Amino acid sequence: MHFHQNGYVSADPRIEEAAGYGIDRDQDLPDEVDVLIVGSGPAGMIAAAQLSQYPGVRTRMIEKRDSRLVIGQADGIQARSVETFQAFGFAEEIMREGYHITEMSFWNPDPDNPEHIIRTGRPKDDEHGISEFPHLIVNQARVLDYFAQFAVQSPGRITPDYGIEFVDLVVDSPEAPATDHPVSVTVRYTAGERAGEERTIRAGYVVGCDGARSKVRSSIGRKMTGDQANHAWGVMDVLANSDFPDIRTKCAISSKHGNILHIPREGGHLFRMYVDLGEVPEDDARRVRQTSIDKIISRANAIIAPYSLDVKNVAWHSVYEVGHRLTDAFDDTDETDPASPCPRVFITGDACHTHSAKAGQGMNVSMQDGFNIAWKLGQVISGRSSTELLRTYSAERQVTAKNLIDFDKEWSTLMATPQEELPDKTYLEEFYVKTAEFPAGFMTEYTESMITTSTRHQALATGFPIGKRFKSARVQRSCDANFIHLGHEARADGRWRVYVFADRAAPTADASKVEALASWLESDPGSPLVAYRREGEDLDALIELSVIYQQEHTEFSFPDVPTVFRPHVGAFGLEYVEKIYASLPDDDIFAARGISREGAVVVVRPDQYVSGVFPLDAHSEIADFFAGVFEPVNRAVSG
């Protein structure tokens, strides 16, 4: 962690000093806000956490419940999400708390006794080493708690406004007088002395994180389309004794009596079972949702024969029907008309895409929705970028959701298919292994836009695909010889990252392209550090620079490195030297990530996705890219 730059810190360094609207934050919901987040689920909470790093943006989050979530329906945490938690500072805590999935067992009918099941495979969960982070199972409520802690400890001091529900909104017409807060939002108090009272507030932007029955979605006229639900599953979180040998292992169970997806939960005793209840007739009128917990338990016992469950306690249960639905866009603008006004209202998570729980994607994808829109809103409202940046949210996330639904259709269909109807006995297991990168969250790939370059220079760093998340690798910090995972050092603080991978020349060599790049970055008017740096800001306030040399750490020291990579920061102008790295001889990042020995510049946006790869001497290209991202420093800050 980086602290002490403004003076000695003796208390918890995770608690940052309040700033902006975080100072003496209004206890009641104000009449005017820059961003109103509707719903405190995964998308809403991560959006609040990110925007808490923009204390100059007045952000409020309303939630119709009267308090925090106690029992969450989601529990699967994919490795991409744990990467994200690392940026928000709680990956280690949640990894200690969660259940780690290391392998998955597949059970099928015994050929010699089809009424019973036998184990037919147990592949590793991450067969190919996709990520250094684990696949976890953690109660959704705890994930929200961690994000809430980050938000309240950040400068913006954001906390949920519980007991307030969204009713409706209206966006001013283009003919109306211009205002920074053109969205009129009606809300209603659902708890406390003001329960039942309605009031209207004005917002600059609204982010709907209010679930599958989203009122925000309805208010902007977006509709969900797709497959109707036709297959029912009972899901239960239970404490039970069982002679089933894989009761503490994730399992896909297929039997003559149906199917189960079995997931152990955190804590050593709790587990979740998704129990196949079969096809739902068209005239069912949702009667299947009245299936009792006793029937779900009975069905589970029939499926796992010759083993059995003795359920002692039911923490939660529900019945749902698998449906795959998607809205045509995730905001309120006309995406077919470039001249249409920039969006003011956005929808995230289940408000714009629904699917089964089988791939463990709902919470994970929703969090990436919230992360995506939050830093963009923070950057726009802070005056860093034009409102055109906001058009990229729907363009990026709608494609991601469509790909997820296509994958989930195939996976959930396979899960419900009897083994004898599959192409071969190992088909489901092989599908799970070969597609592991998708459910782990690493197949998202954004296409060319104002924040994503073409692949023209991709060959300089093949292991950092443009548009995909920045895949971390190990390096050694020069100043103290500590072994560091490069990507783990990036905090969710709204800053961009520029990673400079040096050419073969040593830091002391005058002919190094890094020397020329450093000189340009530090003083040229076209440099993003110069062109967009506001008066009084630290050199790295907007863009954090890191440099990685091909030499070992013993071959140079930080005073040899150009000064732009060791900026003077904070109230005392202290030199910060912890962003200078060396390669490891036995784990070379240049080899591991396919980085040219001629060097490369890798630009990463605030939500950890690679925006571009450039040659070390492509100064004008780098300047042109950032000119399309940032506004000049003299732009007036507005909503």
C-alpha positions as CSV (number, residue, x, y, z in Angstrom):
1,M,0.0,0.0,0.0
2,H,1.1,3.6,-0.7
3,F,0.6,6.0,2.2
4,H,2.5,8.5,4.4
5,Q,2.9,10.8,1.4
6,N,0.9,13.5,3.2
7,G,2.3,12.8,6.6
8,Y,2.7,10.0,9.1
9,V,-0.3,7.6,9.3
10,S,-0.6,5.6,12.5
11,A,-4.2,4.4,12.1
12,D,-5.7,2.0,9.5
13,P,-4.2,3.2,6.2
14,R,-7.2,1.8,4.2
15,I,-9.3,4.6,5.7
16,E,-8.6,7.6,3.4
17,E,-9.2,11.2,4.3
18,A,-12.6,12.4,3.4
19,A,-12.8,14.9,0.5
20,G,-15.3,16.7,-1.6
21,Y,-18.9,15.5,-0.9
22,G,-17.4,13.0,1.6
23,I,-16.8,15.8,4.0
24,D,-19.8,16.3,6.3
25,R,-21.8,14.1,3.9
26,D,-25.6,14.8,4.0
27,Q,-27.4,12.3,6.1
28,D,-30.6,12.6,4.1
29,L,-30.9,12.1,0.4
30,P,-30.3,15.6,-1.1
31,D,-32.5,17.3,-3.7
32,E,-29.8,17.2,-6.3
33,V,-27.2,14.5,-7.1
34,D,-24.7,13.9,-9.9
35,V,-25.2,10.1,-9.9
36,L,-28.1,8.2,-8.5
37,I,-27.5,4.5,-8.2
38,V,-30.7,2.5,-7.8
39,G,-30.2,-0.8,-6.0
40,S,-27.3,-2.0,-3.7
41,G,-26.7,-5.4,-5.4
42,P,-23.3,-6.4,-6.8
43,A,-23.5,-3.9,-9.8
44,G,-24.7,-1.1,-7.6
45,M,-22.2,-1.7,-4.8
46,I,-19.2,-1.8,-7.0
47,A,-20.3,1.3,-8.8
48,A,-20.6,3.1,-5.5
49,A,-17.2,1.8,-4.4
50,Q,-15.6,3.1,-7.6
51,L,-17.3,6.4,-7.5
52,S,-16.3,6.9,-3.9
53,Q,-12.8,7.5,-5.4
54,Y,-14.3,10.6,-7.1
55,P,-15.3,12.8,-4.1
56,G,-16.1,15.7,-6.4
57,V,-19.0,13.7,-7.8
58,R,-22.1,13.7,-5.6
59,T,-23.1,10.1,-5.7
60,R,-26.0,8.5,-3.8
61,M,-27.3,4.9,-3.8
62,I,-30.9,4.1,-2.8
63,E,-32.1,0.7,-1.7
64,K,-35.7,-0.3,-1.0
65,R,-34.6,-2.8,1.7
66,D,-34.3,-1.2,5.2
67,S,-30.8,-2.7,5.8
68,R,-28.0,-4.7,4.3
69,L,-28.6,-7.9,2.5
70,V,-28.5,-10.9,4.9
71,I,-28.8,-13.9,2.5
72,G,-27.7,-13.5,-1.1
73,Q,-28.8,-15.8,-3.9
74,A,-25.5,-15.6,-5.7
75,D,-22.4,-17.3,-4.4
76,G,-20.0,-18.2,-7.2
77,I,-17.0,-15.9,-7.5
78,Q,-15.0,-16.4,-10.6
79,A,-11.2,-15.7,-10.8
80,R,-11.8,-12.5,-12.8
81,S,-13.9,-11.2,-9.9
82,V,-11.1,-12.0,-7.4
83,E,-8.8,-10.0,-9.6
84,T,-11.2,-7.1,-9.3
85,F,-11.4,-7.5,-5.6
86,Q,-7.6,-7.2,-5.5
87,A,-8.0,-3.7,-7.0
88,F,-10.5,-2.8,-4.3
89,G,-8.2,-4.1,-1.6
90,F,-10.1,-7.1,-0.2
91,A,-9.0,-10.1,-2.3
92,E,-6.9,-11.6,0.5
93,E,-9.7,-11.3,3.1
94,I,-12.4,-12.9,0.9
95,M,-10.0,-15.7,-0.2
96,R,-9.5,-16.6,3.5
97,E,-13.3,-16.6,4.0
98,G,-14.4,-18.4,0.9
99,Y,-14.6,-22.0,-0.2
100,H,-11.9,-22.7,-2.9
101,I,-13.0,-24.8,-5.9
102,T,-10.0,-26.8,-7.0
103,E,-11.7,-29.6,-9.0
104,M,-15.1,-30.7,-10.2
105,S,-16.4,-34.2,-10.0
106,F,-18.8,-35.6,-12.6
107,W,-21.2,-38.3,-11.6
108,N,-23.3,-40.4,-14.1
109,P,-25.4,-43.6,-14.0
110,D,-23.5,-46.8,-13.2
111,P,-23.6,-48.9,-16.4
112,D,-24.0,-52.0,-14.3
113,N,-26.8,-50.5,-12.2
114,P,-28.3,-47.5,-13.9
115,E,-30.5,-46.7,-10.8
116,H,-27.2,-45.7,-9.0
117,I,-24.6,-43.1,-9.8
118,I,-20.8,-43.4,-10.0
119,R,-18.0,-40.9,-10.3
120,T,-16.8,-40.7,-13.9
121,G,-14.3,-37.8,-13.8
122,R,-12.7,-35.2,-11.6
123,P,-10.8,-32.6,-13.7
124,K,-9.1,-29.6,-12.1
125,D,-11.1,-26.5,-12.0
126,D,-8.4,-24.4,-13.7
127,E,-6.7,-27.0,-15.8
128,H,-4.7,-24.5,-17.8
129,G,-3.5,-22.0,-15.2
130,I,-5.8,-19.2,-16.5
131,S,-5.3,-17.1,-13.4
132,E,-3.2,-16.9,-10.2
133,F,-6.5,-16.2,-8.3
134,P,-8.8,-19.0,-7.2
135,H,-12.4,-19.8,-8.0
136,L,-14.4,-19.1,-4.8
137,I,-17.7,-19.7,-3.2
138,V,-18.8,-16.8,-0.9
139,N,-22.2,-15.5,0.1
140,Q,-23.2,-12.5,-2.0
141,A,-24.0,-10.6,1.2
142,R,-20.3,-10.7,2.2
143,V,-19.2,-9.5,-1.2
144,L,-21.5,-6.5,-0.8
145,D,-20.1,-5.9,2.7
146,Y,-16.6,-5.6,1.4
147,F,-17.5,-3.2,-1.3
148,A,-19.5,-1.2,1.2
149,Q,-16.5,-1.0,3.5
150,F,-14.3,0.2,0.7
151,A,-16.9,2.9,-0.3
152,V,-17.3,4.3,3.2
153,Q,-13.5,4.3,3.8
154,S,-12.8,6.2,0.5
155,P,-12.8,10.0,0.1
156,G,-16.4,10.1,-1.1
157,R,-17.7,8.3,2.1
158,I,-20.6,6.7,0.2
159,T,-23.1,4.7,2.1
160,P,-26.5,3.2,0.9
161,D,-29.6,5.2,1.6
162,Y,-31.8,2.3,2.8
163,G,-35.5,2.3,2.9
164,I,-36.0,4.3,-0.4
165,E,-37.3,2.9,-3.6
166,F,-37.3,4.1,-7.2
167,V,-40.7,5.0,-8.6
168,D,-40.1,6.6,-12.0
169,L,-38.0,9.1,-13.9
170,V,-38.2,11.6,-16.7
171,V,-35.3,13.0,-18.7
172,D,-35.7,16.6,-19.8
173,S,-36.3,17.0,-23.5
174,P,-33.6,18.3,-25.8
175,E,-35.6,21.5,-26.2
176,A,-35.6,22.2,-22.4
177,P,-33.1,24.7,-21.0
178,A,-29.7,23.0,-20.5
179,T,-28.9,21.8,-17.0
180,D,-26.3,19.5,-15.4
181,H,-29.1,17.6,-13.7
182,P,-31.7,16.9,-16.3
183,V,-33.2,13.7,-14.8
184,S,-36.2,14.1,-12.6
185,V,-36.5,11.0,-10.3
186,T,-39.5,10.1,-8.2
187,V,-38.6,8.1,-5.1
188,R,-40.7,6.6,-2.2
189,Y,-39.6,5.9,1.4
190,T,-40.3,2.3,2.4
191,A,-39.2,2.3,6.0
192,G,-39.0,4.6,9.0
193,E,-41.1,7.6,9.9
194,R,-41.4,8.7,6.3
195,A,-42.6,5.4,5.0
196,G,-45.0,6.0,2.1
197,E,-43.8,9.5,1.4
198,E,-42.8,10.4,-2.2
199,R,-40.5,13.1,-3.3
200,T,-38.7,14.2,-6.5
201,I,-35.0,14.7,-6.8
202,R,-32.8,15.9,-9.7
203,A,-29.9,13.7,-11.0
204,G,-27.3,14.2,-13.6
205,Y,-27.2,10.4,-14.3
206,V,-29.1,7.4,-13.1
207,V,-27.6,3.9,-12.9
208,G,-30.3,1.2,-12.6
209,C,-29.0,-1.8,-10.7
210,D,-32.5,-2.9,-9.6
211,G,-32.8,-6.5,-10.8
212,A,-34.8,-8.4,-13.4
213,R,-38.0,-6.5,-12.6
214,S,-36.2,-3.2,-13.1
215,K,-38.3,-0.1,-12.8
216,V,-35.4,1.9,-14.2
217,R,-35.4,-0.3,-17.4
218,S,-39.2,0.2,-17.7
219,S,-38.9,4.0,-17.2
220,I,-36.6,4.3,-20.3
221,G,-38.7,2.0,-22.4
222,R,-36.2,-0.8,-22.8
223,K,-37.7,-4.3,-23.0
224,M,-36.2,-7.7,-22.4
225,T,-36.5,-10.3,-25.1
226,G,-35.4,-13.8,-25.5
227,D,-36.3,-17.4,-24.6
228,Q,-39.1,-18.0,-22.1
229,A,-38.3,-20.2,-19.2
230,N,-39.1,-23.9,-19.8
231,H,-37.1,-25.8,-17.3
232,A,-37.4,-25.5,-13.5
233,W,-34.7,-26.0,-10.8
234,G,-35.0,-26.1,-7.0
235,V,-32.1,-24.5,-5.2
236,M,-31.4,-24.9,-1.6
237,D,-28.6,-23.9,0.9
238,V,-28.6,-26.6,3.5
239,L,-26.8,-28.0,6.5
240,A,-26.9,-31.8,6.2
241,N,-25.1,-35.1,6.9
242,S,-24.5,-37.3,3.9
243,D,-22.6,-40.4,2.8
244,F,-22.1,-38.9,-0.6
245,P,-18.3,-38.9,-0.9
246,D,-18.0,-35.6,-2.8
247,I,-20.3,-33.6,-0.5
248,R,-17.4,-31.1,-0.2
249,T,-16.5,-31.0,-3.9
250,K,-18.3,-29.2,-6.7
251,C,-20.2,-31.8,-8.7
252,A,-22.3,-32.2,-11.9
253,I,-24.5,-35.1,-11.2
254,S,-26.6,-36.8,-13.9
255,S,-28.8,-39.7,-13.0
256,K,-31.9,-41.6,-14.2
257,H,-34.0,-39.3,-11.9
258,G,-32.6,-36.0,-13.0
259,N,-29.6,-33.7,-12.5
260,I,-27.9,-31.8,-9.7
261,L,-25.3,-29.1,-9.7
262,H,-23.7,-29.4,-6.3
263,I,-21.7,-26.6,-4.8
264,P,-20.0,-26.6,-1.3
265,R,-20.3,-23.3,0.5
266,E,-17.9,-21.5,2.8
267,G,-17.6,-22.5,6.4
268,G,-17.1,-26.2,6.1
269,H,-20.7,-27.4,6.4
270,L,-23.1,-25.5,4.2
271,F,-23.7,-26.6,0.6
272,R,-25.9,-25.6,-2.2
273,M,-27.8,-27.9,-4.6
274,Y,-29.5,-26.9,-7.8
275,V,-32.0,-29.8,-8.2
276,D,-33.6,-30.5,-11.6
277,L,-37.4,-30.3,-11.4
278,G,-37.9,-31.0,-15.1
279,E,-39.7,-29.4,-18.0
280,V,-42.4,-26.9,-17.2
281,P,-45.6,-27.1,-19.2
282,E,-46.7,-24.0,-21.0
283,D,-49.9,-23.8,-18.9
284,D,-48.1,-24.2,-15.6
285,A,-48.8,-20.6,-14.6
286,R,-45.8,-20.7,-12.3
287,R,-47.2,-23.4,-10.1
288,V,-43.8,-25.1,-10.2
289,R,-42.6,-22.2,-8.0
290,Q,-44.8,-23.5,-5.2
291,T,-42.7,-26.7,-5.0
292,S,-42.0,-27.4,-1.3
293,I,-38.5,-27.8,0.2
294,D,-39.5,-31.3,1.2
295,K,-40.1,-32.2,-2.4
296,I,-36.8,-30.7,-3.5
297,I,-35.0,-32.7,-0.8
298,S,-36.8,-35.9,-1.8
299,R,-35.9,-35.3,-5.5
300,A,-32.2,-34.7,-4.5
301,N,-32.2,-38.0,-2.6
302,A,-33.6,-39.9,-5.6
303,I,-31.0,-38.4,-7.9
304,I,-27.9,-39.2,-5.7
305,A,-28.9,-42.8,-4.9
306,P,-27.4,-45.0,-3.6
307,Y,-26.3,-42.1,-1.4
308,S,-28.5,-39.9,0.7
309,L,-28.9,-36.5,2.4
310,D,-30.1,-36.0,6.0
311,V,-31.0,-32.3,6.0
312,K,-30.7,-30.7,9.4
313,N,-31.3,-27.1,8.5
314,V,-32.4,-25.1,5.5
315,A,-30.7,-21.7,5.3
316,W,-32.5,-20.6,2.1
317,H,-34.3,-22.2,-0.8
318,S,-36.1,-21.1,-3.9
319,V,-37.5,-22.4,-7.2
320,Y,-36.7,-20.7,-10.5
321,E,-37.2,-21.4,-14.2
322,V,-34.3,-21.0,-16.6
323,G,-34.8,-18.2,-19.1
324,H,-32.3,-16.2,-21.2
325,R,-33.3,-12.6,-21.9
326,L,-31.5,-9.5,-23.0
327,T,-32.3,-5.9,-23.7
328,D,-31.3,-4.4,-27.0
329,A,-29.2,-1.6,-25.3
330,F,-28.1,-0.8,-21.8
331,D,-28.9,3.0,-21.8
332,D,-31.5,5.5,-22.8
333,T,-30.0,6.8,-26.0
334,D,-30.6,5.8,-29.6
335,E,-27.5,3.8,-30.4
336,T,-28.4,3.8,-34.2
337,D,-28.1,7.6,-34.3
338,P,-24.7,9.2,-33.6
339,A,-26.4,12.6,-33.3
340,S,-28.7,11.4,-30.5
341,P,-28.0,12.9,-27.0
342,C,-25.5,11.1,-24.9
343,P,-27.1,8.7,-22.4
344,R,-28.2,9.9,-19.0
345,V,-29.7,6.6,-17.7
346,F,-28.0,3.2,-17.6
347,I,-29.0,-0.3,-16.6
348,T,-26.8,-3.1,-15.3
349,G,-26.8,-6.7,-14.3
350,D,-30.2,-8.5,-14.1
351,A,-31.9,-5.3,-15.2
352,C,-30.6,-5.9,-18.7
353,H,-29.5,-9.6,-19.0
354,T,-30.8,-12.7,-17.3
355,H,-29.7,-16.3,-17.5
356,S,-29.4,-19.5,-15.4
357,A,-27.2,-19.8,-12.3
358,K,-25.4,-22.8,-13.7
359,A,-22.3,-21.0,-15.0
360,G,-22.0,-18.9,-11.9
361,Q,-22.0,-15.7,-14.0
362,G,-24.8,-13.5,-12.7
363,M,-23.0,-11.6,-9.9
364,N,-19.6,-11.7,-11.7
365,V,-20.9,-10.1,-15.0
366,S,-23.0,-7.6,-13.0
367,M,-20.0,-6.4,-11.1
368,Q,-18.1,-5.8,-14.4
369,D,-21.1,-3.8,-15.6
370,G,-21.0,-1.6,-12.6
371,F,-17.2,-1.2,-12.7
372,N,-17.4,-0.3,-16.4
373,I,-20.0,2.5,-16.1
374,A,-18.7,3.9,-12.8
375,W,-15.2,5.0,-13.8
376,K,-16.6,6.4,-17.0
377,L,-19.2,8.5,-15.1
378,G,-16.5,9.6,-12.6
379,Q,-14.2,10.7,-15.4
380,V,-16.9,12.5,-17.3
381,I,-18.5,14.4,-14.4
382,S,-15.0,15.3,-13.1
383,G,-14.4,17.0,-16.4
384,R,-11.7,14.6,-17.5
385,S,-13.5,13.2,-20.6
386,S,-16.3,14.2,-22.9
387,T,-19.8,12.7,-22.5
388,E,-19.0,10.6,-25.6
389,L,-17.2,8.2,-23.3
390,L,-20.5,7.2,-21.9
391,R,-21.7,5.8,-25.2
392,T,-19.0,3.0,-24.9
393,Y,-20.8,1.4,-21.9
394,S,-23.7,-0.1,-23.7
395,A,-21.6,-0.9,-26.8
396,E,-19.1,-2.9,-24.7
397,R,-21.4,-4.6,-22.1
398,Q,-24.3,-5.5,-24.3
399,V,-22.0,-7.7,-26.5
400,T,-20.5,-9.3,-23.4
401,A,-23.9,-10.1,-22.1
402,K,-25.0,-11.6,-25.4
403,N,-21.9,-13.9,-25.4
404,L,-22.7,-14.9,-21.8
405,I,-26.2,-15.9,-22.7
406,D,-25.1,-17.9,-25.7
407,F,-22.7,-19.8,-23.5
408,D,-25.2,-20.3,-20.7
409,K,-27.8,-21.6,-23.1
410,E,-25.4,-24.4,-24.1
411,W,-24.1,-25.1,-20.6
412,S,-27.6,-25.2,-18.9
413,T,-29.0,-27.3,-21.7
414,L,-26.1,-29.8,-21.2
415,M,-26.7,-29.8,-17.5
416,A,-30.3,-30.8,-18.0
417,T,-29.6,-33.4,-20.7
418,P,-29.6,-37.1,-19.6
419,Q,-26.2,-38.7,-20.2
420,E,-27.5,-41.2,-22.7
421,E,-28.6,-38.3,-25.0
422,L,-25.2,-36.6,-25.0
423,P,-22.7,-37.4,-27.9
424,D,-20.6,-39.5,-25.5
425,K,-20.2,-40.2,-21.8
426,T,-17.5,-37.6,-21.2
427,Y,-19.0,-34.8,-23.3
428,L,-20.1,-32.6,-20.3
429,E,-16.7,-33.0,-18.6
430,E,-14.8,-32.1,-21.7
431,F,-17.0,-29.1,-22.4
432,Y,-16.4,-27.9,-18.9
433,V,-12.6,-28.2,-19.3
434,K,-12.3,-26.7,-22.8
435,T,-14.5,-23.7,-22.1
436,A,-13.1,-22.9,-18.6
437,E,-11.7,-19.5,-19.7
438,F,-15.1,-18.2,-20.5
439,P,-16.9,-18.8,-17.2
440,A,-13.7,-17.7,-15.3
441,G,-14.4,-14.3,-16.8
442,F,-11.4,-13.9,-19.2
443,M,-13.0,-14.0,-22.6
444,T,-14.4,-10.5,-22.5
445,E,-12.7,-8.6,-25.4
446,Y,-13.7,-5.0,-26.2
447,T,-13.4,-3.9,-29.8
448,E,-11.9,-0.7,-31.2
449,S,-13.4,2.5,-29.8
450,M,-12.3,5.9,-28.4
451,I,-10.7,3.9,-25.5
452,T,-9.5,0.8,-27.3
453,T,-7.0,1.0,-30.2
454,S,-6.6,-1.2,-33.2
455,T,-4.4,-4.3,-33.0
456,R,-1.8,-2.7,-35.2
457,H,1.0,-3.1,-32.6
458,Q,-0.3,-6.2,-30.9
459,A,2.8,-8.2,-31.9
460,L,4.9,-6.1,-29.5
461,A,3.0,-7.7,-26.5
462,T,1.0,-10.7,-27.6
463,G,0.3,-11.8,-24.0
464,F,-1.6,-8.5,-23.3
465,P,-4.4,-8.8,-25.9
466,I,-5.9,-5.4,-26.7
467,G,-9.5,-5.2,-25.3
468,K,-8.9,-8.0,-22.8
469,R,-8.1,-7.7,-19.1
470,F,-4.4,-7.1,-18.2
471,K,-3.1,-10.5,-17.2
472,S,-0.7,-10.0,-14.3
473,A,2.8,-11.6,-14.1
474,R,5.6,-11.6,-11.6
475,V,8.4,-9.0,-11.5
476,Q,10.9,-7.8,-8.9
477,R,10.7,-4.4,-7.4
478,S,14.0,-2.6,-7.9
479,C,14.2,-0.6,-4.7
480,D,13.7,-3.4,-2.2
481,A,14.0,-6.7,-4.2
482,N,10.4,-7.7,-3.3
483,F,8.7,-10.1,-5.6
484,I,5.5,-8.4,-7.0
485,H,2.6,-9.4,-9.2
486,L,2.5,-6.5,-11.5
487,G,-1.2,-6.3,-12.0
488,H,-1.9,-6.6,-8.2
489,E,-0.4,-3.1,-7.6
490,A,-3.2,-1.3,-9.6
491,R,-5.9,0.0,-7.3
492,A,-9.4,0.9,-8.3
493,D,-8.7,4.6,-7.8
494,G,-9.9,5.8,-11.2
495,R,-6.4,6.2,-12.6
496,W,-5.1,4.9,-15.9
497,R,-2.0,2.8,-16.0
498,V,0.9,3.0,-18.5
499,Y,3.4,0.1,-18.3
500,V,6.7,0.8,-20.0
501,F,8.5,-2.4,-20.9
502,A,12.1,-1.3,-21.6
503,D,14.2,-2.2,-24.5
504,R,17.5,-4.1,-24.1
505,A,19.5,-1.1,-23.0
506,A,20.3,-0.7,-19.4
507,P,18.7,2.2,-17.4
508,T,22.0,4.1,-17.6
509,A,22.3,3.9,-21.4
510,D,21.8,7.2,-23.1
511,A,20.7,5.5,-26.3
512,S,17.7,3.8,-24.6
513,K,14.3,4.4,-26.1
514,V,13.0,4.5,-22.6
515,E,15.2,7.6,-21.9
516,A,13.6,9.4,-24.9
517,L,10.1,8.3,-23.9
518,A,10.7,9.4,-20.4
519,S,11.9,12.9,-21.5
520,W,8.8,13.3,-23.7
521,L,6.4,12.1,-21.0
522,E,7.8,14.5,-18.5
523,S,8.0,17.7,-20.4
524,D,6.5,17.7,-23.9
525,P,3.1,19.6,-24.3
526,G,1.7,16.5,-26.1
527,S,2.4,14.2,-23.2
528,P,-0.7,13.0,-21.3
529,L,1.1,13.8,-18.1
530,V,1.5,17.4,-19.2
531,A,-1.6,18.1,-21.4
532,Y,-4.2,16.8,-18.8
533,R,-2.5,17.5,-15.5
534,R,-4.3,20.1,-13.4
535,E,-2.6,22.7,-11.3
536,G,-1.5,21.4,-8.0
537,E,-1.9,17.7,-9.0
538,D,0.9,15.1,-8.5
539,L,2.5,13.9,-11.7
540,D,0.8,10.5,-11.3
541,A,-2.7,11.8,-10.3
542,L,-4.3,10.8,-13.6
543,I,-2.0,8.2,-15.0
544,E,0.2,5.9,-13.0
545,L,3.5,5.0,-14.7
546,S,5.5,1.9,-14.2
547,V,8.7,0.8,-15.9
548,I,9.9,-2.8,-16.2
549,Y,13.5,-3.5,-17.2
550,Q,14.9,-6.6,-18.8
551,Q,17.9,-6.5,-16.5
552,E,17.9,-8.1,-13.0
553,H,17.4,-5.8,-10.0
554,T,21.0,-6.2,-9.0
555,E,22.2,-4.6,-12.3
556,F,20.8,-1.1,-11.6
557,S,19.3,1.1,-8.8
558,F,16.5,3.5,-8.8
559,P,18.6,6.7,-9.1
560,D,19.7,5.4,-12.5
561,V,16.1,5.5,-13.8
562,P,14.5,8.6,-15.5
563,T,12.8,10.9,-13.0
564,V,9.4,10.6,-14.6
565,F,9.2,7.0,-13.2
566,R,10.0,8.2,-9.6
567,P,7.6,11.2,-9.2
568,H,7.5,13.6,-6.3
569,V,4.1,13.2,-4.6
570,G,2.1,14.4,-1.7
571,A,2.2,17.4,0.6
572,F,6.0,17.1,1.0
573,G,7.0,16.3,-2.5
574,L,8.4,12.9,-1.5
575,E,10.0,10.8,-4.2
576,Y,8.1,7.6,-4.9
577,V,10.3,4.8,-6.2
578,E,8.1,1.7,-5.9
579,K,7.0,1.6,-9.6
580,I,10.4,0.6,-11.0
581,Y,10.7,-3.2,-11.7
582,A,13.2,-5.7,-12.9
583,S,12.6,-9.0,-14.7
584,L,13.0,-12.3,-12.9
585,P,15.7,-14.6,-14.5
586,D,13.6,-17.7,-13.9
587,D,10.2,-16.2,-14.6
588,D,10.8,-13.5,-17.2
589,I,7.7,-11.3,-17.8
590,F,9.0,-10.5,-21.3
591,A,8.9,-14.2,-22.2
592,A,5.8,-15.0,-20.3
593,R,3.7,-12.2,-21.9
594,G,5.3,-12.3,-25.4
595,I,6.8,-8.8,-25.0
596,S,9.2,-7.7,-27.7
597,R,12.9,-7.3,-26.6
598,E,12.7,-3.9,-28.4
599,G,10.2,-2.9,-25.7
600,A,6.6,-1.8,-25.6
601,V,4.1,0.5,-23.9
602,V,1.0,-1.1,-22.6
603,V,-1.9,1.3,-21.7
604,V,-4.5,-0.1,-19.3
605,R,-7.8,1.7,-18.4
606,P,-9.2,2.1,-14.8
607,D,-11.2,-1.2,-14.9
608,Q,-8.1,-3.3,-15.8
609,Y,-8.7,-3.8,-19.5
610,V,-5.9,-3.2,-22.0
611,S,-6.6,-0.1,-24.1
612,G,-3.6,-0.2,-26.4
613,V,0.0,-1.4,-27.1
614,F,2.5,1.0,-28.6
615,P,6.2,1.0,-29.6
616,L,8.5,2.9,-27.2
617,D,9.1,5.6,-29.8
618,A,5.5,6.1,-30.8
619,H,5.2,9.4,-28.9
620,S,2.7,11.0,-31.3
621,E,0.5,7.9,-31.4
622,I,0.3,7.8,-27.6
623,A,-0.5,11.5,-27.6
624,D,-3.2,11.0,-30.2
625,F,-4.8,8.1,-28.2
626,F,-5.0,10.1,-25.0
627,A,-6.3,13.2,-26.9
628,G,-9.3,11.0,-27.8
629,V,-9.8,10.0,-24.1
630,F,-9.2,13.2,-22.1
631,E,-10.4,16.8,-22.3
632,P,-8.0,19.7,-22.0
633,V,-7.4,20.9,-18.5
634,N,-9.2,24.2,-19.0
635,R,-12.6,22.5,-19.5
636,A,-15.2,23.5,-16.9
637,V,-16.3,20.7,-14.7
638,S,-19.9,19.9,-15.2
639,G,-22.4,17.0,-15.0
